[in-house]
Amino acid sequence: MLMLTLIGYLIVAVVVYGFIQWFNNYTRIQVRYEFFTMNHSVAMVLSYALIFFGYNWIQNGDDVLNGVIVIGIGILILIRVMMNNFAKTPRLYAIAGSLAQLIFYIPIAIGAVIIVFVMMTWASQTKPVYVMNDD
């Protein structure tokens, strides 16, 4: 069952990647603008991460104000990306592209956060600790 799940995730990733490439090519030809670029990816992943961690900060109850500020910064980044889309493309393309960004960058952001944590774990060279004396 695990293998079928992994194959399903892989198929979904390939389909999403294909759609993103098609959409970028289409908008590049029609309006000379790409919605899925590295700059947009970094901004959207950062904003989703800030919103997620700000929400967790609020849920822990440690300091609600800091959580709200972190969520606000994440939302401001999202709004800035959307404003950029609307400034550089016609309204219909901006709405479609912004919705596509909001939808497709969620799994991309989750995958990016997981990859960053795995890379940080690997880079830290953590070693298992063995207890020799169990008193």
Secondary structure, DSSP 4 states (H G I P E B T S, - for coil): -HHHHHHHHHHHHHHHHHHHHHHHHHHHHHHS--SS-HHHHHHHHHHHHHHHHHHHHHHHTS-HHHHHHHHHHHHHHHHHHHHHHHHHS-HHHHHHHHHHHHHHHHHHHHHHHHHHHHHHHHHTT------S---
